[in-house]
Amino acid sequence: MFVDKFWISMSDLHVQSWSSPKPFAFGLVIGGLALLIGAGITRDDIAGAVLMIIAAFLMFSFGVVAAIIRPRLRLVSTGASPTVTVRTIFGAQTYAATDVQRIRILEFRRMGRQIGHLEFEFDPQETQASESDVDDSRIVVMGRWELGVDVHDVADALDAAGFHVER
């Protein structure tokens, strides 16, 4: 088997990554533990204790997921062929520039504020004809919580790397 080898100089390689802020993730873990302790203290109120245990489990889970899944988005630009890696609970998936069908900024009005989200539409190109008709297209939406910074800053970095971002 022949493998093409190519060299990339370190000056051409640019790696950027974005993820949830670690202090907030650890704050959620500590908050979940505090709610669990509070549920143990208020044993007399069974309904309240059950609700606090459920809230503690959710807070703790969100904090652990935010602390473990890092980075959520990674951009590797090597000049001609940039790649984007999206990391979720189920693993990381890397997409080449040809696999990205569309990137756009979505603006929503939430509680009186404009909230921005970055939407990726991925459609991996098959190099060989596949026998199954499985649709591999995927939509990923990330906000400030997942990225840790404003989505416009991430969109600017994606634009600079060679991806077209609809605004």
Phi, psi and omega per residue, in radians:
M1 nan 2.284 -3.110
F2 -1.761 2.267 3.125
V3 -2.075 2.200 3.066
D4 -1.260 2.293 3.070
K5 -1.968 2.396 3.090
F6 -2.415 2.699 -3.097
W7 -1.958 2.391 3.084
I8 -2.049 2.183 3.113
S9 -1.261 2.609 -3.088
M10 -1.116 -0.399 3.116
S11 -1.290 -0.399 3.122
D12 -1.537 -0.273 -3.065
L13 -1.621 2.103 3.110
H14 -2.190 2.138 3.139
V15 -2.080 2.216 3.055
Q16 -2.251 2.510 3.123
S17 -2.465 2.649 -3.113
W18 -2.350 2.476 3.102
S19 -2.756 3.030 3.127
S20 -1.115 2.547 3.114
P21 -1.124 2.301 -3.122
K22 -1.066 -0.735 3.136
P23 -1.038 -0.630 3.116
F24 -1.215 -0.658 3.116
A25 -1.125 -0.802 3.123
F26 -1.191 -0.540 3.045
G27 -1.099 -0.683 3.087
L28 -1.148 -0.698 3.107
V29 -1.100 -0.815 3.132
I30 -1.138 -0.707 3.086
G31 -1.091 -0.673 3.079
G32 -1.115 -0.720 3.102
L33 -1.161 -0.662 3.109
A34 -1.133 -0.704 3.082
L35 -1.132 -0.642 3.107
L36 -1.141 -0.705 3.080
I37 -1.148 -0.720 3.094
G38 -1.092 -0.631 3.094
A39 -1.170 -0.602 3.095
G40 -1.210 -0.569 3.138
I41 -1.264 -0.676 -3.089
T42 -1.672 0.957 -3.140
R43 -1.223 -0.367 -3.096
D44 -1.195 -0.572 3.113
D45 -1.686 1.660 -3.034
I46 -1.127 -0.784 -3.113
A47 -1.102 -0.751 3.113
G48 -1.143 -0.670 3.127
A49 -1.157 -0.694 3.111
V50 -1.116 -0.768 3.104
L51 -1.100 -0.685 3.123
M52 -1.192 -0.617 3.103
I53 -1.160 -0.731 3.103
I54 -1.102 -0.798 3.123
A55 -1.110 -0.682 3.123
A56 -1.115 -0.756 3.121
F57 -1.089 -0.766 3.140
L58 -1.137 -0.794 3.133
M59 -1.080 -0.794 -3.134
F60 -1.103 -0.749 3.139
S61 -1.107 -0.805 3.119
F62 -1.069 -0.696 3.126
G63 -1.153 -0.726 3.129
V64 -1.154 -0.765 3.122
V65 -1.083 -0.748 -3.141
A66 -1.167 -0.543 -3.137
A67 -1.392 -0.531 -3.060
I68 -1.531 -0.761 -3.045
I69 -1.450 1.554 -3.108
R70 -2.374 2.408 -0.256
P71 -1.357 2.662 3.127
R72 -1.307 -0.648 3.141
L73 -2.359 2.313 -3.141
R74 -2.307 2.293 3.136
L75 -2.015 2.154 3.071
V76 -2.059 1.962 3.129
S77 -1.937 2.122 -3.119
T78 -1.970 0.351 -3.129
G79 1.780 -1.512 -3.031
A80 -1.450 -0.570 -3.031
S81 -2.271 1.501 3.109
P82 -1.312 2.677 3.074
T83 -2.239 2.668 3.098
V84 -2.151 2.286 3.073
T85 -1.987 2.190 3.117
V86 -1.911 2.204 -3.114
R87 -1.929 2.260 3.098
T88 -2.236 -3.014 3.107
I89 -1.085 -0.565 -3.048
F90 -1.568 0.103 3.093
G91 2.156 -3.100 -3.113
A92 -1.832 2.480 3.109
Q93 -2.241 2.223 -3.129
T94 -1.810 2.345 -3.127
Y95 -2.161 2.349 3.040
A96 -1.395 2.972 -3.125
A97 -1.088 -0.537 3.128
T98 -1.282 -0.339 3.126
D99 -1.463 -0.252 -3.116
V100 -1.540 1.960 -3.124
Q101 -1.390 -0.737 -3.130
R102 -2.782 2.499 2.992
I103 -2.220 2.250 3.122
R104 -2.548 2.756 3.089
I105 -1.692 2.193 3.083
L106 -1.801 2.333 3.119
E107 -1.984 2.197 3.097
F108 -2.135 2.579 3.045
R109 -1.682 2.052 -3.107
R110 -2.363 2.111 3.140
M111 0.917 0.743 3.073
G112 1.407 0.094 -3.139
R113 -2.153 2.638 3.015
Q114 -1.457 2.086 -3.140
I115 -1.921 2.249 -3.129
G116 -1.763 2.503 3.044
H117 -2.293 2.607 3.103
L118 -1.857 2.104 -3.102
E119 -1.886 2.216 3.085
F120 -1.931 2.328 2.983
E121 -2.001 2.018 -3.119
F122 -1.882 2.391 3.047
D123 -2.436 1.516 -3.078
P124 -1.019 2.291 3.120
Q125 -1.429 2.325 3.118
E126 -1.476 2.262 3.098
T127 -1.428 -0.451 3.095
Q128 -2.175 2.703 3.127
A129 -1.167 2.243 3.134
S130 -1.638 2.634 -3.114
E131 -1.466 -0.429 -3.135
S132 -1.708 2.743 3.137
D133 -1.759 0.723 -3.118
V134 -1.363 2.278 3.122
D135 -1.498 2.004 -3.112
D136 -1.661 0.164 -3.132
S137 -1.194 2.633 -3.025
R138 -2.610 2.449 3.067
I139 -2.038 2.266 3.113
V140 -2.186 2.263 3.119
V141 -2.070 2.228 -3.136
M142 -2.228 2.446 3.111
G143 -1.989 -2.910 -3.124
R144 -1.105 -0.602 -3.136
W145 -1.099 -0.797 -3.120
E146 -1.240 -0.589 -3.046
L147 -1.614 -0.465 3.134
G148 1.446 -0.162 3.110
V149 -2.400 3.059 3.103
D150 -1.142 2.441 -3.092
V151 -1.125 -0.431 3.121
H152 -1.192 -0.597 3.082
D153 -1.154 -0.703 3.106
V154 -1.180 -0.706 3.118
A155 -1.097 -0.662 3.086
D156 -1.111 -0.711 3.117
A157 -1.165 -0.686 3.098
L158 -1.141 -0.703 3.082
D159 -1.070 -0.781 -3.115
A160 -1.147 -0.494 -3.132
A161 -1.402 -0.272 3.116
G162 2.084 -0.014 3.058
F163 -1.496 2.533 3.092
H164 -1.617 2.129 3.140
V165 -1.952 2.139 3.094
E166 -1.394 2.298 -3.128
R167 -2.016 nan nan
